[in-house]
Amino acid sequence: MKVVDHIKKAKGKTLFSFELIPPQKGRSIQELYNNIDPLMEFDPPFIDVTTSREEFIYIDREGLLDKKLTRMRPGTVGICASITHKYDVDTIPHVLCGGFTKEETEYLLVDCHYLGIDNIMALRGDAMKEEKYFTPTKGGHSYANELVEQIVNMNKGQFLHEVIETDNKSDFCIGVAAYPEKHLEAPSMDADIRRLKDKVEAGADYVVTQMFFDNQRYFDFVEKARNAGIKVPIIPGIKPVAVKRHLQLLPQVFRLDMPDALVREVEKCKTNSEVRQVGVEFAIQQSKELMEYGVPVLHYYSMGKSDNIKKIASAIF
């Protein structure tokens, strides 16, 4: 079922969903199952599975370093199919512009269609670790709205090199990302809202936000988006603080502000176990306020761990 249909079916009730990271090559998918199992009691209608782009690694060849391009966490589509089969839940693979040609994207979408996957999260993706700025892959898309257009065209039977008359067209529901505190590359919030509108006008059906810790940022962002004519569901993304290093890491990587009340409580903690509990308690209050606001879904960034998400969900759902 499509995400937007799940939201309609809920008739105003806030739904629960979460996001997973594929295991590194050589690791067992059972690790994912172990973290999914405790969360299924909260009846998530869908689960997101991220995609990581390629990166360079260095292999020691008898004293010489051999630079190789590889993907450390492949398997997104396979994981989605496996989770759907095991838990009978909709899954959403993340599809990136960065690291993929248009042809590779088309093949991936065909696989998703054959597997009965109804939803796609269309993202530009980050720059490679060695790059200061995002560089489009040769033969790939430069922006997420272009990726959305390719998916929409495929839904119409328009492939890259031909139009196919068929009764077996894909019908993907398309999600895109948004940034309540502005994308780090956007020159202004208004410019960022315009880029989001480009994605929606290209055919995106719903929006999921980057993590934020100040709900007022989300409320203000939704108001700006609505005033700009963006009418699709805007799902808030929530990431509970888990370790003390998050005080430096999250603002640096995601260009976000953290409320001073949260910062002070984390600074008081002597152990990461205490930090994790502070993060849970803060996320519970954050979630309750968002639910009162009437958000369609509370979407949690689990980072592959479920113990803190389970505690939050137990208090909310």
Backbone bond lengths (Angstrom), bond angles and torsions (degrees), N, CA, C in turn:
res aa  C-N    CA-C-N  psi(-1)  N-CA   C-N-CA  omega(-1)  CA-C   N-CA-C  phi
1 M - - - 1.458 - - 1.529 109.43 -
2 K 1.321 116.21 147.29 1.454 121.00 178.96 1.532 111.17 -71.90
3 V 1.326 116.05 151.51 1.459 120.95 177.33 1.518 110.59 -56.86
4 V 1.331 117.05 -45.04 1.467 119.59 -177.93 1.527 111.04 -64.95
5 D 1.325 117.72 -29.41 1.461 120.08 177.08 1.521 111.34 -74.06
6 H 1.331 116.48 -36.26 1.467 119.57 174.20 1.530 110.00 -59.89
7 I 1.333 116.21 -41.86 1.461 120.90 -179.02 1.532 110.25 -65.75
8 K 1.317 117.06 -44.20 1.468 120.61 178.38 1.531 111.12 -62.30
9 K 1.329 115.43 -41.92 1.463 120.62 -178.61 1.525 111.52 -63.86
10 A 1.343 116.86 -30.15 1.471 121.19 -178.29 1.524 112.11 -71.59
11 K 1.327 118.04 -19.62 1.472 123.30 176.49 1.531 112.71 52.89
12 G 1.313 116.08 48.81 1.456 121.25 175.36 1.517 114.94 94.83
13 K 1.317 117.86 -12.25 1.466 120.52 176.78 1.519 109.51 -74.92
14 T 1.317 116.69 135.93 1.463 120.65 179.01 1.520 110.55 -75.23
15 L 1.330 116.43 128.50 1.450 122.42 -179.08 1.526 111.10 -93.78
16 F 1.320 115.57 164.21 1.467 123.54 179.62 1.525 109.39 -113.53
17 S 1.330 116.99 130.75 1.468 120.16 173.42 1.518 109.17 -145.96
18 F 1.320 115.58 166.39 1.462 119.37 179.46 1.520 110.38 -150.60
19 E 1.320 114.56 169.03 1.457 121.82 -174.38 1.525 109.75 -123.52
20 L 1.335 115.60 140.44 1.459 122.25 -178.47 1.528 111.17 -118.23
21 I 1.320 115.82 155.05 1.460 122.59 173.40 1.524 108.18 -108.37
22 P 1.340 119.20 130.73 1.470 120.00 177.08 1.524 111.39 -58.82
23 P 1.318 118.09 148.26 1.465 120.02 176.27 1.524 110.40 -69.77
24 Q 1.303 116.45 157.16 1.459 119.99 175.19 1.518 110.06 -66.59
25 K 1.314 115.56 155.87 1.465 120.20 178.53 1.529 110.44 -52.10
26 G 1.332 115.36 135.75 1.453 120.53 179.07 1.515 114.22 92.87
27 R 1.352 116.77 -12.32 1.460 119.72 178.75 1.519 109.82 -92.41
28 S 1.310 116.58 156.02 1.460 121.90 -175.71 1.524 111.60 -83.25
29 I 1.331 116.26 143.27 1.460 120.88 174.57 1.530 111.01 -68.68
30 Q 1.337 116.49 -15.82 1.455 119.88 178.12 1.531 111.06 -59.42
31 E 1.339 116.44 -29.58 1.465 119.76 176.99 1.529 110.66 -60.62
32 L 1.326 116.63 -38.73 1.459 120.17 176.38 1.526 110.53 -66.75
33 Y 1.317 115.96 -46.09 1.465 119.60 179.97 1.529 110.99 -57.06
34 N 1.328 116.56 -40.74 1.464 120.75 -178.91 1.526 112.13 -61.02
35 N 1.350 115.90 -29.26 1.459 119.62 179.26 1.521 112.84 -93.53
36 I 1.323 116.81 -18.29 1.464 120.23 175.19 1.527 110.75 -79.95
37 D 1.327 116.44 -40.62 1.469 121.67 -174.45 1.533 113.38 -48.59
38 P 1.352 119.33 -49.07 1.466 119.07 -176.94 1.526 113.92 -67.15
39 L 1.334 117.98 -15.87 1.459 120.71 -175.95 1.529 113.60 -97.03
40 M 1.322 117.12 -10.13 1.464 119.44 -175.49 1.532 112.55 -70.86
41 E 1.341 117.26 -20.44 1.467 118.96 179.18 1.528 111.83 -65.52
42 F 1.357 116.94 -16.97 1.462 120.75 -179.21 1.526 111.57 -93.43
43 D 1.321 115.58 8.16 1.462 123.38 170.71 1.528 113.37 55.13
44 P 1.317 117.82 57.43 1.464 118.86 176.42 1.526 110.45 -66.50
45 P 1.318 119.16 129.90 1.465 120.32 178.44 1.523 112.29 -75.17
46 F 1.339 116.48 -22.34 1.460 120.00 178.29 1.521 110.16 -154.94
47 I 1.328 114.80 156.11 1.467 123.09 179.60 1.525 107.95 -130.74
48 D 1.321 116.94 131.02 1.463 121.74 177.17 1.524 110.56 -89.42
49 V 1.324 115.90 144.96 1.464 121.72 174.30 1.524 107.99 -126.51
50 T 1.317 117.06 119.79 1.454 121.39 -174.73 1.532 111.81 -74.32
51 T 1.307 114.33 165.62 1.464 122.23 174.29 1.522 108.01 -126.13
52 S 1.300 118.11 132.47 1.464 120.86 175.55 1.523 108.57 -104.53
53 R 1.305 115.94 140.03 1.453 119.47 -179.00 1.532 110.04 -81.00
54 E 1.305 115.60 175.85 1.453 119.93 -177.02 1.528 110.75 -68.89
55 E 1.315 116.31 158.57 1.458 121.97 176.07 1.521 109.57 -148.76
56 F 1.320 115.39 159.95 1.454 120.15 179.73 1.529 110.18 -87.65
57 I 1.325 116.01 137.97 1.454 122.05 170.75 1.519 108.02 -123.65
58 Y 1.302 115.64 160.25 1.464 120.98 -178.20 1.530 109.25 -120.61
59 I 1.330 115.94 121.32 1.461 122.32 -177.22 1.523 108.56 -107.06
60 D 1.329 115.64 129.53 1.469 120.86 -179.94 1.526 109.87 -76.61
61 R 1.321 116.60 115.85 1.461 123.14 178.00 1.520 108.68 -113.61
62 E 1.330 115.20 82.20 1.469 121.71 178.31 1.531 111.57 54.31
63 G 1.326 114.49 50.22 1.458 119.89 176.62 1.509 114.39 94.07
64 L 1.321 117.88 -13.02 1.458 121.89 177.44 1.524 109.45 -107.54
65 L 1.325 116.45 136.81 1.453 120.80 -179.01 1.526 109.78 -90.34
66 D 1.318 115.19 122.39 1.462 122.42 179.86 1.528 108.20 -100.29
67 K 1.342 116.64 117.43 1.459 122.54 -177.14 1.526 110.01 -85.79
68 K 1.346 116.80 121.72 1.450 121.60 -177.98 1.533 110.20 -128.09
69 L 1.339 115.24 145.66 1.451 121.42 176.84 1.531 108.77 -97.95
70 T 1.328 116.91 127.48 1.459 119.77 -175.79 1.517 110.64 -150.24
71 R 1.323 115.87 167.15 1.463 121.78 172.28 1.523 107.76 -110.02
72 M 1.328 116.23 120.50 1.456 120.77 -175.99 1.526 112.18 -80.09
73 R 1.343 116.91 -24.87 1.467 120.79 -177.10 1.528 110.33 -131.11
74 P 1.334 117.54 67.29 1.465 119.68 177.07 1.526 110.64 -77.92
75 G 1.335 116.16 -179.27 1.462 119.57 170.68 1.505 116.03 97.89
76 T 1.341 118.53 12.58 1.466 120.23 -175.62 1.528 112.49 -55.82
77 V 1.336 116.99 -49.57 1.467 119.93 -176.90 1.526 110.60 -66.66
78 G 1.334 117.16 -41.75 1.458 120.38 177.89 1.518 111.99 -61.96
79 I 1.336 116.49 -39.99 1.463 120.56 177.97 1.523 110.40 -64.22
80 C 1.331 116.40 -42.03 1.471 119.98 178.12 1.525 110.69 -59.19
81 A 1.327 116.43 -46.45 1.460 119.98 -179.93 1.523 110.87 -62.53
82 S 1.335 116.82 -40.77 1.454 121.20 -178.71 1.529 111.52 -66.02
83 I 1.344 116.71 -43.08 1.458 120.85 179.88 1.527 110.76 -65.00
84 T 1.334 116.05 -42.86 1.465 119.97 178.48 1.523 110.94 -60.14
85 H 1.334 115.75 -43.32 1.467 120.69 -179.42 1.529 111.20 -66.04
86 K 1.319 116.93 -40.88 1.468 120.45 -175.16 1.524 112.46 -76.96
87 Y 1.338 116.98 -39.20 1.469 119.70 -171.33 1.533 113.91 -111.57
88 D 1.323 117.33 -5.29 1.471 121.03 -177.10 1.525 110.38 54.52
89 V 1.322 115.94 52.42 1.459 122.72 179.73 1.520 107.95 -132.98
90 D 1.319 116.90 147.71 1.460 119.84 176.72 1.519 110.18 -69.83
91 T 1.316 115.60 142.93 1.457 121.21 178.20 1.522 109.61 -124.41
92 I 1.340 115.28 152.50 1.465 120.86 -176.56 1.527 109.13 -127.28
93 P 1.330 117.40 105.80 1.467 119.04 175.53 1.525 110.81 -76.72
94 H 1.317 115.80 140.50 1.456 120.80 173.39 1.524 108.45 -84.36
95 V 1.316 116.48 133.72 1.461 122.57 -179.89 1.527 107.69 -120.96
96 L 1.319 116.42 129.09 1.461 121.69 -174.34 1.522 112.31 -107.74
97 C 1.335 114.66 153.03 1.466 120.31 166.13 1.527 108.89 -75.88
98 G 1.325 116.59 -50.82 1.458 122.14 -175.94 1.516 112.55 -64.02
99 G 1.330 116.61 125.36 1.454 121.05 176.67 1.507 114.48 93.93
100 F 1.327 117.86 -1.80 1.459 121.13 -176.86 1.527 110.34 -132.57
101 T 1.323 116.45 136.77 1.458 120.48 171.01 1.528 108.56 -79.91
102 K 1.323 115.74 167.79 1.467 119.47 177.51 1.523 110.62 -63.70
103 E 1.345 116.40 -36.10 1.463 119.57 178.45 1.518 111.36 -65.44
104 E 1.335 116.70 -44.04 1.461 119.88 178.37 1.520 111.00 -62.45
105 T 1.318 116.24 -37.55 1.460 120.44 176.78 1.522 110.81 -63.63
106 E 1.327 116.53 -42.83 1.462 119.58 178.77 1.523 111.26 -61.09
107 Y 1.331 117.74 -43.79 1.464 120.86 178.81 1.520 110.52 -61.38
108 L 1.329 116.63 -41.87 1.464 121.19 179.58 1.526 110.34 -62.23
109 L 1.328 116.52 -43.37 1.463 120.74 179.83 1.524 111.56 -65.19
110 V 1.333 116.72 -38.18 1.465 120.30 176.59 1.527 109.81 -61.57
111 D 1.334 116.85 -43.61 1.463 120.46 177.36 1.532 110.74 -59.16
112 C 1.329 116.47 -44.61 1.465 120.23 179.82 1.524 110.96 -61.15
113 H 1.318 116.60 -41.52 1.468 120.99 179.48 1.523 110.69 -62.43
114 Y 1.333 116.95 -45.20 1.466 120.56 179.56 1.523 111.55 -63.76
115 L 1.323 117.06 -31.88 1.463 121.59 -177.92 1.529 112.44 -82.97
116 G 1.315 117.03 -3.47 1.456 120.23 179.37 1.509 113.87 78.48
117 I 1.323 117.07 21.98 1.468 121.55 176.66 1.521 108.29 -80.55
118 D 1.329 117.37 124.37 1.464 122.07 -172.25 1.518 114.15 -98.60
119 N 1.330 117.57 -12.83 1.463 120.87 -173.17 1.524 111.08 -128.77
120 I 1.327 115.60 144.73 1.454 122.67 178.23 1.525 108.66 -133.71
121 M 1.330 117.45 134.21 1.461 121.72 170.76 1.524 107.85 -98.27
122 A 1.328 116.95 112.84 1.464 122.75 -174.38 1.526 109.87 -98.36
123 L 1.324 115.86 118.16 1.463 121.94 -174.62 1.529 111.48 -131.46
124 R 1.307 116.19 147.47 1.460 118.38 172.43 1.520 110.03 -69.14
125 G 1.311 116.84 -44.28 1.461 121.74 -176.38 1.514 111.06 95.11
126 D 1.308 115.50 165.49 1.458 122.12 -178.35 1.523 111.37 -87.07
127 A 1.306 114.84 167.66 1.459 120.05 170.81 1.523 109.38 -68.25
128 M 1.322 117.02 154.24 1.456 120.17 173.35 1.526 109.47 -64.28
129 K 1.314 116.88 157.97 1.456 120.87 -176.34 1.522 112.21 -58.73
130 E 1.348 117.03 -30.15 1.456 120.99 -178.29 1.525 112.47 -83.56
131 E 1.356 116.67 -7.39 1.456 120.76 -176.32 1.527 110.91 -103.38
132 K 1.309 116.45 144.31 1.457 120.42 174.12 1.518 110.23 -81.18
133 Y 1.340 115.56 -36.71 1.455 121.21 -179.80 1.527 109.89 -125.80
134 F 1.308 115.86 156.60 1.455 121.29 178.59 1.530 110.29 -64.30
135 T 1.319 115.53 130.98 1.455 121.85 175.12 1.524 108.56 -118.25
136 P 1.336 118.16 123.03 1.471 119.44 -179.25 1.525 111.41 -61.69
137 T 1.303 116.01 144.30 1.460 121.52 174.23 1.522 109.09 -70.10
138 K 1.311 116.68 139.59 1.462 120.26 178.58 1.532 109.23 -58.94
139 G 1.330 115.85 124.26 1.460 119.92 -177.78 1.513 113.56 83.80
140 G 1.339 117.16 4.44 1.463 121.10 -179.92 1.513 112.13 -110.12
141 H 1.304 115.52 -173.16 1.464 121.32 -179.94 1.522 110.73 -88.97
142 S 1.325 115.27 151.32 1.461 121.32 177.79 1.524 112.20 -94.22
143 Y 1.333 116.09 -29.27 1.464 120.78 -174.95 1.523 110.34 -136.56
144 A 1.341 114.97 156.08 1.466 120.07 -177.07 1.519 112.03 -64.95
145 N 1.336 118.40 -32.03 1.461 118.84 -179.67 1.532 111.24 -64.13
146 E 1.352 117.12 -30.02 1.458 120.42 175.94 1.525 110.76 -68.54
147 L 1.326 116.17 -39.25 1.461 120.73 176.48 1.522 110.48 -64.29
148 V 1.338 116.81 -41.87 1.463 120.81 176.74 1.524 110.04 -58.90
149 E 1.323 116.79 -43.43 1.467 120.91 179.59 1.525 111.41 -60.51
150 Q 1.350 117.28 -40.33 1.466 119.57 178.90 1.528 110.47 -63.20
151 I 1.323 117.35 -41.96 1.471 120.59 179.72 1.519 110.53 -65.47
152 V 1.329 117.00 -43.15 1.462 121.33 178.48 1.528 110.27 -61.36
153 N 1.337 116.67 -43.26 1.464 120.27 178.91 1.519 111.59 -61.59
154 M 1.336 115.73 -40.62 1.456 119.13 178.93 1.528 110.45 -64.41
155 N 1.332 116.53 -36.83 1.468 119.81 175.68 1.527 111.77 -60.04
156 K 1.337 115.65 -25.22 1.464 121.28 179.48 1.531 112.32 -91.26
157 G 1.335 116.75 -1.66 1.455 120.10 -176.69 1.510 113.75 88.45
158 Q 1.351 116.07 9.88 1.461 120.80 -179.94 1.527 109.23 -97.70
159 F 1.324 115.65 104.56 1.455 120.76 177.47 1.534 109.21 -90.39
160 L 1.305 117.89 179.89 1.462 120.83 -173.80 1.523 112.32 -61.93
161 H 1.321 116.49 -39.93 1.454 118.99 -172.28 1.522 113.72 -118.22
162 E 1.327 116.94 4.20 1.456 118.61 -179.52 1.517 110.35 -166.44
163 V 1.325 114.33 158.14 1.466 121.57 172.73 1.519 107.31 -104.84
164 I 1.327 115.81 126.41 1.459 120.48 -175.83 1.524 109.66 -111.28
165 E 1.309 116.50 121.03 1.455 120.97 175.73 1.528 108.42 -80.10
166 T 1.308 116.42 113.21 1.460 120.68 -175.99 1.523 110.34 -153.68
167 D 1.305 115.61 151.67 1.458 121.24 173.47 1.528 111.34 -91.19
168 N 1.338 116.40 1.90 1.466 121.70 -177.08 1.526 110.63 -111.44
169 K 1.321 116.40 47.13 1.460 120.56 -179.92 1.529 110.24 -74.99
170 S 1.313 115.27 151.73 1.465 119.57 172.34 1.535 108.42 -70.84
171 D 1.312 114.98 161.26 1.468 120.53 179.18 1.526 108.33 -145.44
172 F 1.326 115.18 55.87 1.452 120.54 -174.81 1.528 111.57 -68.45
173 C 1.318 115.56 138.79 1.462 123.46 166.56 1.535 106.11 -89.05
174 I 1.327 116.48 130.98 1.468 120.11 -169.49 1.518 111.12 -113.71
175 G 1.332 115.55 124.53 1.455 121.60 173.70 1.514 110.66 -104.40
176 V 1.325 116.80 151.53 1.462 122.41 176.61 1.523 108.85 -136.53
177 A 1.317 115.83 166.95 1.460 121.72 -176.98 1.522 111.78 -96.01
178 A 1.344 114.99 154.54 1.462 121.84 174.74 1.520 108.78 -142.83
179 Y 1.332 115.37 164.54 1.460 120.53 -170.04 1.534 110.21 -134.23
180 P 1.339 117.46 98.90 1.468 120.29 -178.16 1.522 114.21 -58.10
181 E 1.344 116.84 -23.39 1.461 120.17 178.55 1.531 111.43 -112.91
182 K 1.331 116.18 20.77 1.457 124.25 175.96 1.515 112.07 81.03
183 H 1.338 115.74 135.86 1.457 121.17 173.93 1.523 108.68 -63.02
184 L 1.306 116.41 141.96 1.465 120.76 -173.97 1.530 112.78 -60.20
185 E 1.334 118.20 -22.71 1.458 120.88 -179.94 1.517 113.38 -95.60
186 A 1.326 117.88 -8.20 1.464 120.90 -177.63 1.529 110.34 -76.07
187 P 1.335 118.16 136.57 1.465 120.08 -179.40 1.523 113.62 -72.77
188 S 1.347 117.04 -21.48 1.466 120.86 179.23 1.518 108.91 -159.32
189 M 1.323 116.12 164.08 1.459 119.90 177.26 1.523 110.84 -65.16
190 D 1.330 116.94 -40.04 1.463 119.67 179.31 1.525 110.74 -61.76
191 A 1.329 116.93 -40.32 1.467 120.28 177.98 1.524 110.51 -64.42
192 D 1.331 116.16 -38.26 1.461 120.15 179.78 1.529 110.88 -66.75
193 I 1.319 116.68 -38.58 1.466 120.91 176.36 1.528 110.02 -62.57
194 R 1.325 116.99 -38.62 1.470 119.82 178.48 1.523 110.84 -63.97
195 R 1.343 116.64 -38.55 1.473 119.68 178.64 1.528 110.14 -66.05
196 L 1.333 116.22 -38.20 1.462 119.29 176.92 1.524 110.32 -64.21
197 K 1.326 116.77 -41.34 1.463 120.14 178.74 1.521 110.97 -62.98
198 D 1.336 116.62 -36.15 1.471 120.37 175.78 1.532 110.38 -57.37
199 K 1.327 115.95 -42.67 1.468 120.32 -178.66 1.531 111.10 -68.22
200 V 1.320 116.15 -40.27 1.460 119.54 179.39 1.524 110.51 -67.99
201 E 1.321 116.97 -43.15 1.462 119.97 179.21 1.525 111.78 -66.57
202 A 1.339 116.32 -25.96 1.467 120.04 175.93 1.523 111.49 -71.96
203 G 1.345 116.73 -19.80 1.459 119.15 177.11 1.514 116.34 134.95
204 A 1.330 118.55 6.38 1.466 120.03 178.56 1.528 110.36 -65.66
205 D 1.338 116.20 140.19 1.463 122.11 -175.29 1.524 113.19 -99.23
206 Y 1.314 116.99 -23.29 1.463 120.19 179.62 1.521 109.30 -157.46
207 V 1.324 115.71 167.54 1.459 123.17 -174.87 1.523 109.00 -128.91
208 V 1.323 116.42 140.44 1.471 121.83 170.92 1.526 107.47 -122.27
209 T 1.315 116.87 131.48 1.462 119.39 -176.58 1.524 112.29 -87.17
210 Q 1.301 114.23 156.30 1.461 120.96 166.44 1.528 108.22 -62.92
211 M 1.312 116.39 160.06 1.463 120.80 177.22 1.520 111.10 -57.36
212 F 1.307 116.19 150.87 1.460 123.65 173.78 1.516 106.78 -152.19
213 F 1.320 116.66 159.36 1.463 120.85 -178.37 1.527 112.69 -119.67
214 D 1.321 115.88 -13.61 1.460 121.42 177.17 1.527 107.65 -108.29
215 N 1.324 116.87 107.91 1.458 120.34 -176.57 1.523 113.34 -59.85
216 Q 1.324 116.71 -28.34 1.463 118.66 179.66 1.520 111.08 -61.79
217 R 1.330 116.86 -31.78 1.474 120.33 176.42 1.532 109.63 -61.73
218 Y 1.321 117.08 -41.06 1.464 121.00 178.44 1.526 110.59 -67.21
219 F 1.336 116.75 -45.75 1.465 119.97 -179.34 1.528 110.69 -59.75
220 D 1.319 116.56 -44.70 1.469 120.77 179.78 1.528 110.87 -64.86
221 F 1.328 115.35 -39.36 1.465 119.68 -179.67 1.530 110.80 -64.59
222 V 1.312 116.74 -45.17 1.474 120.22 179.44 1.522 110.13 -60.33
223 E 1.328 116.95 -42.36 1.464 120.39 179.34 1.532 110.94 -61.42
224 K 1.335 116.64 -43.62 1.470 120.39 178.04 1.528 110.93 -63.03
225 A 1.321 115.94 -42.57 1.460 120.09 -179.72 1.528 110.88 -63.54
226 R 1.320 116.59 -44.42 1.465 119.77 179.29 1.532 110.94 -63.88
227 N 1.317 116.74 -41.19 1.457 120.41 178.76 1.527 111.88 -64.27
228 A 1.340 115.77 -26.45 1.468 120.68 178.56 1.518 111.94 -84.11
229 G 1.328 117.44 -1.66 1.457 120.95 177.66 1.513 114.49 94.86
230 I 1.345 117.64 12.15 1.464 121.48 178.34 1.531 107.94 -87.77
231 K 1.319 116.63 113.23 1.462 121.20 -171.83 1.524 113.97 -109.10
232 V 1.324 118.68 -6.90 1.468 121.05 -176.15 1.531 110.23 -72.45
233 P 1.348 118.12 160.60 1.470 120.37 177.52 1.526 111.89 -57.96
234 I 1.333 116.21 138.78 1.467 122.64 177.24 1.526 107.74 -117.77
235 I 1.309 116.28 105.03 1.463 123.51 -174.39 1.526 109.83 -91.08
236 P 1.333 118.85 126.37 1.460 120.63 179.10 1.529 112.27 -77.80
237 G 1.321 115.83 136.84 1.457 121.53 175.39 1.522 110.63 -99.65
238 I 1.320 117.06 132.21 1.466 122.11 -174.03 1.520 109.81 -124.59
239 K 1.321 115.41 132.01 1.466 121.37 177.99 1.527 108.64 -126.65
240 P 1.325 118.55 109.47 1.462 118.99 176.82 1.529 111.65 -70.85
241 V 1.312 115.55 135.86 1.469 120.14 174.95 1.520 108.30 -61.53
242 A 1.336 116.57 137.40 1.467 119.68 -174.83 1.520 113.70 -126.82
243 V 1.322 117.40 -27.55 1.464 121.10 179.78 1.523 108.59 -138.10
244 K 1.317 116.18 157.30 1.462 120.51 -176.20 1.525 111.95 -61.91
245 R 1.309 116.15 -31.54 1.466 120.80 -178.68 1.529 112.19 -63.10
246 H 1.317 117.09 -18.92 1.468 120.25 178.46 1.526 112.15 -60.88
247 L 1.329 117.26 -25.47 1.464 119.69 178.60 1.518 111.30 -60.40
248 Q 1.328 117.69 -33.02 1.460 121.55 177.48 1.529 111.64 -96.30
249 L 1.319 116.13 -41.04 1.463 120.75 -172.12 1.530 112.84 -67.87
250 L 1.321 118.16 -48.77 1.465 120.55 -174.84 1.525 112.95 -64.93
251 P 1.344 118.80 -46.19 1.471 117.77 176.35 1.532 112.58 -63.14
252 Q 1.317 117.02 -35.01 1.459 120.21 -178.84 1.530 111.78 -69.53
253 V 1.311 116.57 -46.96 1.463 121.13 -175.06 1.521 111.89 -77.19
254 F 1.342 116.84 -41.32 1.469 120.20 -172.19 1.522 113.75 -105.76
255 R 1.335 117.30 -0.33 1.466 121.62 177.02 1.530 111.41 54.63
256 L 1.323 115.68 53.23 1.463 120.72 -179.53 1.524 110.19 -125.95
257 D 1.320 115.25 161.04 1.461 122.23 176.15 1.521 109.77 -100.30
258 M 1.309 115.46 146.43 1.459 120.49 175.76 1.522 108.56 -115.32
259 P 1.328 118.12 134.63 1.468 120.81 -179.75 1.534 111.36 -57.06
260 D 1.305 115.30 140.03 1.465 118.65 -176.67 1.521 111.49 -62.56
261 A 1.326 117.66 -31.91 1.465 120.03 178.61 1.521 110.88 -61.02
262 L 1.328 116.74 -40.18 1.469 120.66 177.49 1.529 110.31 -68.98
263 V 1.315 116.38 -43.70 1.466 120.53 -179.34 1.528 110.48 -58.62
264 R 1.336 116.80 -45.38 1.464 120.66 -178.18 1.532 111.77 -63.85
265 E 1.331 116.77 -39.84 1.465 119.73 179.19 1.523 111.44 -66.32
266 V 1.319 116.91 -39.75 1.464 120.23 178.44 1.525 110.26 -67.10
267 E 1.313 116.92 -39.98 1.470 120.68 -179.31 1.531 111.68 -63.32
268 K 1.318 117.52 -27.12 1.466 120.88 178.98 1.531 112.14 -73.09
269 C 1.323 116.50 -21.17 1.464 120.70 -172.68 1.527 111.51 -69.28
270 K 1.320 114.85 141.72 1.465 120.55 178.73 1.528 111.44 -93.90
271 T 1.325 117.38 -25.44 1.464 121.44 -177.54 1.527 109.89 -133.30
272 N 1.325 116.37 161.34 1.454 120.34 176.47 1.527 112.05 -68.30
273 S 1.323 116.64 -23.99 1.457 120.00 174.44 1.523 110.25 -63.36
274 E 1.323 116.57 -41.05 1.463 121.08 176.61 1.526 110.42 -66.91
275 V 1.334 116.46 -39.39 1.469 120.91 178.12 1.523 109.66 -60.89
276 R 1.313 116.06 -43.14 1.460 120.90 -178.57 1.526 110.78 -60.40
277 Q 1.318 117.13 -39.60 1.462 120.90 178.97 1.524 111.20 -68.43
278 V 1.331 116.52 -40.50 1.470 119.98 175.11 1.520 110.16 -59.65
279 G 1.344 116.43 -42.89 1.455 120.81 179.09 1.512 112.29 -61.89
280 V 1.319 116.74 -39.50 1.471 121.39 178.06 1.527 110.14 -63.65
281 E 1.330 116.91 -49.10 1.462 120.82 -177.13 1.528 111.16 -63.14
282 F 1.334 116.54 -40.12 1.465 119.67 178.65 1.519 110.56 -65.92
283 A 1.324 117.24 -43.18 1.464 121.53 -178.42 1.529 111.62 -66.31
284 I 1.328 117.00 -32.78 1.472 120.11 176.53 1.529 109.95 -62.53
285 Q 1.327 116.46 -47.90 1.462 119.78 179.29 1.523 111.43 -65.58
286 Q 1.318 116.54 -40.33 1.451 120.86 177.51 1.530 110.56 -60.85
287 S 1.323 115.70 -44.00 1.465 121.44 -178.66 1.523 111.51 -65.63
288 K 1.331 117.15 -41.63 1.466 120.52 179.50 1.522 111.19 -61.27
289 E 1.327 115.95 -42.07 1.470 119.57 179.77 1.529 111.01 -65.96
290 L 1.330 116.82 -40.49 1.462 120.85 178.44 1.522 110.82 -66.23
291 M 1.313 116.39 -37.67 1.463 120.16 178.75 1.528 110.08 -65.43
292 E 1.326 117.02 -41.10 1.464 120.88 177.35 1.528 110.98 -63.23
293 Y 1.304 116.52 -31.79 1.462 121.82 177.72 1.528 111.20 -69.21
294 G 1.338 115.66 -23.87 1.455 119.92 176.96 1.511 115.27 98.94
295 V 1.333 117.20 30.02 1.464 118.74 -179.55 1.530 109.84 -66.07
296 P 1.335 117.60 146.41 1.468 119.45 -176.83 1.521 113.57 -71.76
297 V 1.337 116.01 -32.61 1.467 121.98 -177.24 1.517 108.29 -146.32
298 L 1.317 117.23 144.39 1.466 122.47 166.70 1.527 106.42 -104.18
299 H 1.331 115.46 113.98 1.465 121.58 -172.95 1.531 108.59 -109.69
300 Y 1.335 116.23 119.50 1.467 121.14 -173.30 1.533 111.40 -105.83
301 Y 1.323 114.60 132.91 1.464 120.79 174.36 1.525 108.12 -86.61
302 S 1.319 115.60 101.64 1.464 120.10 -171.46 1.521 112.95 -84.03
303 M 1.343 117.35 -23.87 1.466 122.03 -176.66 1.529 111.12 56.10
304 G 1.328 116.41 27.86 1.461 121.04 175.49 1.511 114.96 85.68
305 K 1.338 117.74 0.98 1.462 121.01 178.88 1.527 108.56 -117.78
306 S 1.336 116.37 140.18 1.456 118.17 -172.88 1.525 114.94 -117.25
307 D 1.327 118.91 -9.55 1.461 118.74 -173.50 1.529 112.26 -62.42
308 N 1.346 117.80 -42.67 1.461 119.05 179.78 1.527 111.36 -74.06
309 I 1.325 117.83 -35.36 1.458 120.45 178.17 1.525 110.17 -64.95
310 K 1.326 116.71 -38.15 1.476 120.38 178.32 1.535 110.95 -62.58
311 K 1.327 117.24 -41.21 1.456 119.83 179.41 1.537 110.52 -64.54
312 I 1.319 116.45 -40.49 1.479 120.26 178.77 1.514 110.04 -65.03
313 A 1.329 116.19 -49.95 1.462 120.91 -177.84 1.532 111.34 -61.32
314 S 1.324 117.13 -36.40 1.460 121.00 -179.79 1.525 110.98 -62.52
315 A 1.327 115.97 -32.10 1.463 120.15 -178.53 1.525 112.72 -85.37
316 I 1.338 116.25 -14.19 1.473 120.14 -172.54 1.527 112.53 -110.05
317 F 1.330 117.14 -43.05 1.461 121.01 -170.60 1.538 111.80 -105.68
